[in-house]
């Protein structure tokens, strides 16, 4: 396959599977909240299913819209076996899809995924704890969650969307405390 074909295939894949918030509006969020409520496949329930399916540390989440279907997508790093798992759980019925990829990192590694999983392991904090300690307020939808390592601070960034727009919530994984935000909503 030549470079142009690879680029077109990559772009087509990116268009088909996109984060829910990419250009979302109130209607999209309302329908997503309704679909999750109707099925009962919440992010917390999907996380428990993903963690039971593969060993490792869940370090990233995204609510994904793929071909008009919603999925809870998790990345889980198995540090012991140097394997990254990507799991998608269908909001509609809880069906599980998974893929894995070997990561060879040894002791020193600059791979952001490995660093995020190691930070969570060292801190004893988890994505599940962040969700349990910081439930949505009102009609809010968790669009993404990821571990960030910036300026000597290790934190989970929860990206919420609701009637008042988007807001980020930052939780220090070493203390469990919320990092005060300079703004609560971004339009």
N, C-alpha and C positions, 0 to 999 in steps of 0.2 A: 504494500500500500504506500502511495507516495505521501509527501507531507501535506499537500492540500486535502487529500481524502481524510487523513488523520485529523486535521484541524476541523474539517466539516463534521466528522463523526463526534468529535469532542464537543463542539458547539451545540450540535443537535442534542446530545446527552444532557448538557447543562440547561437547555431550554425545557426539556421534558421534565427533569427532576429539579425543582427549584424550591428554595425556602418559601414558606407561606407568605412571609411579609414582603417579599420582593414586589413592591407596588400594591400592597394590600389595601383594602378599604374596609369600612365598617361592615359591609355586607359579607365579605369574605371571612372576617373574624367571627361574625355572628353565626354564619353557617358552620364554621369549624367548631365553635363552642357547642353548637347544637349537635353536630355529628358525634363529638366526643361524649357529650351527655347522653345521647341516645344509645350509643354502643356500650358506654361504661368503660371504654379503654382509655383511661386517663394516662397522663405522663407517668404518674407514680406506679400504676398497675403495669404499664409497658416496661418501665425500668426494672421492676421486680422480675418480670418475665425474661427480659434480656439478661439480667445478672444470673438467673437460674440456668440459662441456656449455655453460657460459656464462662470459663474462669477468667478472672481479671478485675480491673478497676474501670468503671464507667467514668469517662472524663469529658465527654462531649455529647450534646443533644441538639437535635434540630427537628422541628415539626416541618415535614416536607410534603409538598403537593406534587405528585407524580401522575401525570395523565389523568387529572381530575380525581385522584384518590389521595387521601391523607395517610401519612405514615409518621410514626414516632421513630426517629432514627438515632441510634446510639453508637458511639465508638467506645469500645472496651479494649484496654491493653492488658494482655497477660504478660507481665514482666518476667516471670519465671521461664516461660517458653518463648519469649521474644516474638509474640504474635499479636497483631492488631486485628480485632474483629469489628466489622460493621454490621449492625443488626437493624433491620427495619420491621416494625410491627404495625400491621394495618389497623387503622382506627376503626374501620368498618367491622372487622371480625376477629382481630387479634392474631391473624396469620403471621407467621414469623419467616423472614428471609434473612439469611446470613452469608457473609463472605469473610474470608480471613486472608491476611497478608503477613508474611514473615518479616520481622524487623531485626537486623543484626546490629546491636549497639554495645554490648559489653558494659564495662564500667563507665567509660566516658562517652557521652552521646549528646549531639546538638539537635536531635530530632525533637521538634516541639511536642509531638504526641507522647513520646516517651518521657520527656521532661514533665509534662502535665500529669501523667499517671504517677510518676515517681513522687511529685510534690504532694499529690493526694495521699499516697501510701505513707509518706513520711509524716504528714500532718495528722493522719488518723481521721480526716474529714472525708465526706463523700458527697456525691451529687444527690443521693437520696436524702442525706441529712440537710443539705441546703434547701431542698424542696419541702421537706417536712417542717423545717424551722421558718420558712418564708413562703407561706401559701399565698395564692393570688388574692388580691383585694377586689371585691366586686366582680364585674364581668371582664376578667383579664385572661389572656391566653399566653402561655409560655411558648415563645417562638424559637429561642435558642438558649443554650447554656454551654459555657466553656470555661476551662481553667486558663487564667492569664498569669504570667510571671513578668511583672514590670516594676522597675525601680526598687527592687528588693522586697516587693510585696507579692505574695502568692494569694490569688483570690479566684472565686468563681463569679463569672458575670452571667446573670440571668437577664434575658431580654424579653420583656413583657410587652403586649399590645392590648389595648382596650379602648373604650369610648373616648378617653382623653388623649389618645395617641400612644406613642411608644415611650417606654421608660426602661432604663437599665438599673439593675440592682446589683451591687458589688458586695460579696461576702468574703472576708478574710478567712482563708482556710486554716490558718494557724490558731485563731482565736474564736472563730465562728461569729465575730461581730460584723455588723453591716458597716461598710465604709460610707461615710456621708457623701451624698451626691450634690453636685453644684446645681443640677437641674433635675427635676423629676420627670419631665416629659420633653420629648424631642419630636418636632413635626417635620 
